[in-house]
Amino acid sequence: MSTELPSQKRDKVTTQTVVDMKRHGEKISMLTAYDFTMAGIIDAAGVDVILVGDSASNVMAGHETTVPMTMDQMIYHTQCVVRGVDRALVIADLPFMSYQVTTKEALKSAGRMMKEAGAHAVKMEGGDTISNTVRRIVDAGIPVMGHLGLTPQSIYKFGTYKVRAKEEQEADQLMKDAKILEEAGVFSIVLEKIPSGLAKKVTESVSVPTIGIGAGPHCDGQVLVLHDMLGLNKDFSPRFLRRYADLHSEMDKAVKGYIDDVKSGDFPNENEQYK
């Protein structure tokens, strides 16, 4: 009998796959992507889950927060990513105010993300306040990933990107919210920027996988923004970020080399022209 774990196979990753990975004790790898080329590279490398995050607002559009991202923009980015992916599970963020007003509007937004963009699941921020919305979307056959802790769409409410749930009252509420989301039907929960000990308690208390970002090593998986992990973004250096490359410097060197070669007449050379 094979002992091969789910993500070691080249079968497509599904929501059930990541739930099984938690059951097997296999960590889940997750990265963001926003375009066809990047999505294809990380999918071929074997990442389990790709999040088309509303962080595109920051890294692709240059906004200070994720709030300006629109539904149409998220659909566009998700379409691009889906076309580049063969194996990974593709999850798309529902942007600010696309699901907070009414459950009917939220269901319509989630439906658009599945039908028009081709996403495999959607992600929503919040706990008890969105539980009825989660239930309605899940009942319609659309998988939902939850998101607790630091919720960037609520940044103007919090006023800071500091670690959340350090105080007992907020930590207790986060624990309750995780259980509420589980009962509402989410297949996984992102835990962002919360104390490691609390993330461990949440992970042990729910049957669905937790995906951490700035939440320590005890979550069932980890997620990073691709541009941060690759070192394309030099200005963002939170404690939880590990850079696996310095592509900003590499690109700077390449562009300067290209400019020098054009200016000197070295490019194109004899082998780089048609006769």
N, C-alpha and C positions, 0 to 999 in steps of 0.2 A: 504493500500500500504506500502511495506517495505521501511524503510529509511536507510537500511544497506548500507554502503559504500563499494566500490569494494574490498579493501584489507581485509575487515572483513569476506569475504566469503572464502571458501576453493577452489574456482575455480582457475585455473591456471592464473597467471599474464601474460599479454601480453603487447606489446607496446601500444596498445589502452587503456589498463587498466591504465597505468601510465599517459597517456594524460587525461583520464577521471578523475583521481585523482586530477590533477591540477584544472580541471574545477569544481570539487566538493569542492575544498579547503582542501583536505586531504593530509597531508604530506607523502612523499615517503621515506621509509627506504631502505638503500642500504649498503651492506658490501662486502668486497672482500672475495674470497675463492680460494683455489688452489688444493684441494684434496677432495676425496670422503667423508671421515669421517666428516671433518669440514663443508663441504657443506650440508650434511645431517642434521647436528645439527642445523645450522642457518636456513635452510629451514623449518624444523619442528617447530622451534620457531616462524616462521611467517614473516621473512624478505621478503620484496616485491621484491627486485632486488639483484642478486648476480653478482658482477663484477669479472671475472677472469682477474685480472690486470697484466700488465707486471711488476708490483711491485713484482711479484714472483722472479724477478731478484735479488731484495734486500733481501726479507724475507725468500725465499726458497733456493736461490743459493748463497747468500752472496756477490753479486756484489755491487759496490759502486753506480752504476746508473742502469737505466732500459735499457740502450742502448744494452748490450750484448744479450738480450733475442732474441731467434730465432723463426721463424714461427713454426717449428716442436715442439719446447718446449712449445709454447703457445697452440698448438693443443693438446698436451699430457695433460697439466693441465686442459684444458677445457673439454676434454673427461672425466677425473676423476670427475670433478665437476658435469657435466650433469648427470652422473650415480647416483649421490647422491641426486638429486633434483626432487621433485614431483610438487611443486607449483610455486616457484619463477621464475622470468624472468632472464635468464642467458645471460649476455653480455660479450663478450671477446674482450680484447684489440688487435688491430692489431699492431704488434711490429715494432720497428724502421726499416725503409727502406723496409718494406713490402708493402707500399702504396705510398711512396713519389716520386718514379722514374717516372712511367707512370700510366695512368688511367687503362690501360689494365692489368698491373701487380697487381694493387690495387684490381681490380675486381676479378682476379684469387685468390688473398690472401683471400679476403672476402668470396669467394665461398668455398674455402678449409675449412675455419673456420666453415661454416654452414654445409657442406657435411661430412667432416671427423670428426669434433669435436662435432657437434650437437648443436652449439651455437644458440641462438634465435635472436641475433643481434651482431653487432660489434661496437667498439668505436675507433675513430680516433682523433688525436690531430691536431689543426690548424683551421684557419678561411678561409679567401678569397682564400688563396693559394691552398686549397684542395676542393674548392666548386665544381669544375667540376668533381672531383673524387667522391665526395659524390653523386652528381646527377647520375652518371653512375651506382654506386653501388645500390642506391635506385631504379633506373629504372629497375634493374635486379631482384628486389623483395627482397633485403636484407636490413633490417632496420639498420640505422646508428645513433649512439649517438655521438654528438660532444664533444669537450673538449677545453676550452679556459682558459686564465689566465696563471698560471704557468703550462707549458707543459714539463714534465720531460724528454721526448725524446729529447728536444732541450736544455738540461742543459749546454752543452758545448758552445752553442751560447750565452746563457744568462750569464753563469759563476757564477750563484748564485741561491739559493733557496728562496730568499727574496720575499716579497709580490710584485705582478705584478700590473700594471695599476694604480699606485698611481698618476702619472703625467697625465695631461689633454689630451695630444696627444695620449698616449697609451690607456687611458680610452675610448676616442672617437672611436679609432680603434676597441677596443673590442666590443663596442656597435654595430658598423657596422658589425663586423664579426658575432655576434650573429644573426643579422637579415639576413645576407647572408646565414648562415648555415640553418636557418629556411626555407628560400626560396628554398634552395637546397634540402630540404626534410628530415632533421634529425628529429627524434621523441623526442629528449631530448638533453640537453647540460650540461656537467659537468663544473662548475666554480670553479677553484682551486686557492686558496690563492690570492684573490683580496679584495679590501675594501668592507665592508658590504654595504655601500651606493650604490656603483656601482652595486653590485650583485642585490640589490633591483630594481634598474632601469632596468637592463637587464631582470629580472624576470617579471617585469610588461610590458615590451615592446614586449615580444615574447609570442606566443600562446602555445609553447611546454614547458614541464617542465624543470626547472633548478635543478641540483643536486649540492649542495655545499660541498666543503671540504676546510675549512679555509676561507669561504666566508660569514660568518654570518648567521643569523636566517631567512632571508627573502627569501631564495631559496625555491623551491617547495619540496625539499627533501635534505637529507644529506647522505654522504658516508664516511666511515672510513675504513682503512686497518684493517682487523680482528685481526692480530697479535698485532697491536698497541692498539686497543680497549680492548683486553683481558689482556693486561699487560705482554705479552710474550716477548716483546721487551722493555728492560729497558733503552736503550741508546737513544731512539728517543722521545723527549718531546717538540714538537712544541706547541705554544699557543692554537691552535684549538683542540688539542687532549684531549678527556675525557676518562680516563681509567675506565672501568666498572668492572674490576677484576684485581687481581694480580697473574696471573697464573704462572709467572716466579718463584715467591717465593713458591707457592704451589707445583710446580713441583720439585723445588730444595729440599724441605722438603720431598717429597715422595721418590725421588731417594736416598737421604741420609738414609731414613728409610729402604728402600730395601737393600741397601748396608750393613747397620748395622745388619739386620736380617740374611742376607746370611753369613756374617762373623761370627756371633755368633752361627750359626746353628739353629736359631729359625725358619727359612724358608727353606724348607716347614715343617709344623708341622704334627701331626697325621691325621688331617682332610684334608690335602692337598697332600695326596699320595694314590696310588692304592695298593690294597692287593689281 
